[in-house]
Structure formats: structure tokens, C-alpha cells
Amino acid sequence: MIKVNKILNTCSACPSQWEGTTEDNQNIYVRYRWGHLSICFRPSGDEIFDLDYGDTFDGFMDYPTLKKLTAEIIEFPEHEYETY
């Protein structure tokens, strides 16, 4: 299980995206666009999670949905941060 300590919503829609830091100080990038959710480590680009979800033109995902879809692999904080 990957534990994320901080997560910041950097864009709310089209795409919905977040940037965060794991408990072992790795940076992650989360993006939901075109009905596809992907999460990867930065800067390596190594993918952590990959899921087609919703319609082809979907680009909005709220934080509770992100947490629900990734709960078996990633533990996100209870709330997203507005600033680091």
C-alpha cells in the first residue's frame, strides 16, 4: 500500500489533477482525462495506477471518488490540501 501524506488539487476539471508526496518522499501525479485515471511517480513516470472510468469525454473527478477508486492500492489523506 502506498501512503500519501499530502495531496494538492492542481486542476479541478478537464483534466482533474493532483500532485502529492508519499510517506517515503516520492512525488506522485494524478490525472483524470478522457475517462482515464492514471497515477504515476514523478519524475520517473513509473505508473502506480491505471483505470478507464466513465465516458470517453469525462475529465472531472472529485476527491472522494479518487479515494474510493484507489483505496486498495493508495491511502490518500482524509482531505486534499489547498496549498503545500
Secondary structure, 3 states (H helix, E strand, C coil): CEEEEEEEEEECECCEEEEEEECCCCEEEEEEECCEEEEEEECCCCEEEEEECCCCCCCECCHHHHHHHHCCCEECCCCCECCC
